[in-house]
Amino acid sequence: MMTVSLNRLALLLATSALCTPWAARAQSAEEVAALRAEIQRLKEQVSTLEMRLDAISAPVVAPPPASPPAKPADETKITWKGAPELSRPDGWSFKPRGRVQADIGFSGKPKGSTDRGLGFASELRRARFGAEGTMPGGFGFRIETEFSDNATEINDAYLTWTRGPLTITAGQHNAFWSLEELTSDSQTSFMERAAFTDAFEFERRVGVSAAYLSKSVSLTGSVFTDNIADLANAQDGVNGGDENNSYGFGGRGVWFPVIGRTQWHLGGSAYWRDRGDLARAPVRYRQRPFLHTTNTRFLSTAALGVESETGYGAEFAAIRGAWHVAAEIGGLRAGLVTGGSASFLGGYGEIGYYLTGETRGYKAGFFNRTKVLRPLGKGGAGAFQIVLRYDALDLNDGAVIGGTQKAYLAALVWTPIDLMRVSLNAGWLDYRDALLPDGSRADFGTKTLGMRAEIDF
């Protein structure tokens, strides 16, 4: 239709152009001017129509795709780090954490023993639940409660402040002693830690610590009071509560370079503690036979009045491929209220190997989580590790008799997927001056068997 109109206009213009000379002779000047104005108007219409035709015939260009809307600067992100972690660009983050461990075990009886606490037993070893996170300004936090032995206690409860290589921690947290003690119980080689760590009462305490961490050096110093449970007002009396005025100082240093393909670990620690008014409350240094399913302690001193404790430790470890070795020695000197002192010594050495090619996890002076190469359900059967350990503890010193223990231990650890483990432990324990239920002491050997299933997040 538009093409017809253009043709008509073209014909009209041509006719007008031919007739113009004749019309000029026959018409007045005003009529000629009007005719020329009409011709100009028609030319402008033709030009406009041509422009429209050009626009219709031009190729259609698709508009560029719209950019996704920008995310708000304060949007909360959710990522997976063993559990869902919520974080914000302003420095806030929050992540739940915890673990559940269930044990079964068998503790052998000495010949003629009627101790009903030995033999087969099972228990929920521990269940922990809590949370950790960060806050603006370099601050962080962790709080965690533990259910164990049919009781609930606060495990960790502290705030941190980090600036560069320096971290300040305030609250209840681990004192800095022993590689074995500072390694998470979900990452240790055996179901229970080395005998000396429990016998010397290593535990979390309320205090303040400072830690310096570089690429291959870790230095820590701390001042502590006592455990939260022992500081509770419900513990009134010489056993704790508002009469508990104990305090102590400690420090630890670790050099952990990677040389070639080997991760090395060399460390040492020392601490001193004044038990304050707790010196009026007798203490016994003692230890179970490598299973928590029994409350029997073949190793145990008599009740001692202790006014101060001085401890020290040395650590060594190395990781190369699927192999690792570790060894520690720890000593304790107990200053007695009656004068003099009693000194005790313990330690262990172990060697481990991953049958499935994994490498034992390590980070900044501690053993850490091992990454499973071929998890169960994803083309593999998980990680399998075997560990052999020799562990010794001597609680005899002069007139103080607590017994000695030499343990020969083996473990098979199956990690089907990250965050889950099943451990099988077996051991032969050789005792001298061991304490029996009737109060007598004897020399004997016994065996232990145990299995633990656990998850952590």
C-alpha positions, 0 to 999 in steps of 0.5 A: 500500500505504501509502494502505491502511494509513492508511485502516485506521488512520483506521477503527481510530481512529474506531471506538476513539473511538466505543467509548470511552464504552461501553468505559469503563463495561464495563472497568476503569480499567487497561484504559481507560488501556491503550486510550488509550495504544494510540490515542496510539501509532497517532496517532504512526505516522499522523503519521510516515507523513504526513511520509514521504508529503510527502517523496515528493511534494516536487519533486526538486532537483538538487544544485549542480554540483561546483566544479573542484578547486583547482589546487595552488599550485606547479603548473607552467604551459606557455605558448607564447611563440615556443617552449614556456615552463614557469613556476611561481608561485614565479618559476621559468621556462624557455624554449628559444631559437635561430635558424637562418639559411642564405645564398646570395650573389654577390659581383662581382669587380673587373675583372681579379681572380682572387680565387676567394673572390668569385662565387657561394657559400652557407653556413649563416650561423649556428645558435644554440641556448640557453635563458633564464628567470627565478628567484625574487628577480628573477633571470634568465638566458640561455645560448646557443651559436652555430655559425658558420664551422664553429666553435662559440662561446658567444654569450650567457652571463649572469645578470640581477637586476631591481628596478623600473626597474633591471636589473644584468647580469653575464656575456657580453652585448652592450655598449651601442653602436649601434641597429643592433648591438643589434637582433637579427640576425633583425630587422635590415633587411639580411642583414648589419649596417652596415659600421662595426659590424663594422669597429670590432669591436663584439661581445659581451664579458664584463662587468657593466652596469646599465640604467635603463628608464622609459616613454620613457628608457633609460640604460645603463652598463657595464664590460667585459673581452673576448670569452669566446673571447679570454679562453680559456686556449687563446689563450695568448700575446699574442693572448689567454688568460691574458695578455688584460688588456684592459678598457673602459667604455661607456654609452648613452642613448636617448629614445623617446617616442610623440608622436601616431602616431609612435614616435621614437628619439634616442640616443647612445653612447660607449666607451673601451677599454684593450687592455692587453697586446693592444697587442702583437698587431696589429689590422686594421680591415676589412669584407666587401662586405655578404655573409658568404658571402665572406671577401674584404675590400676594405676593410682597414687594415694591421696596427696596434699599437693600445693604446686605442680611443675610440668614439662614436655617434649614433642616430635613428629614427622609425616611423609606420604602415607607414613607418620611417626610421633613421640612425646615425653611428659614429666610432672613434679608435685610439690607436697604440703608435707615437704619434698616432692614426687616426680612422675614420668610418662610418654609414648612413641607411635608409627602409622601408615595409610593403606589407601594412600592418604596423608595424615592431616597437619596444620600449624603445630597440631595433627588435623583432619585427614582428607579421604581420597576415595570415599565410600559411595564415590568409587572407593571404600574410604581410608584405612590406617594402621597404627602401632604404639608403645605407651609408658607411665611411671607413678612411683617415686620413693615413698609415693607408689602409684604403679607403672604401666607399659602398654603395647597398642594397635589400632585399625582406623576406618574413615569411610567418608570425611567426618566419620570414623570407626576405630578398632583398638587392641592392647596388652598392658604390663603392670607393676605395683598395680592397685587392686580393689582390696587395696593391695598391689600386684604385678600382672598383665592384662588385655584390652579391646575396644571399638568406637564409632563417631561422627563430627562436624 
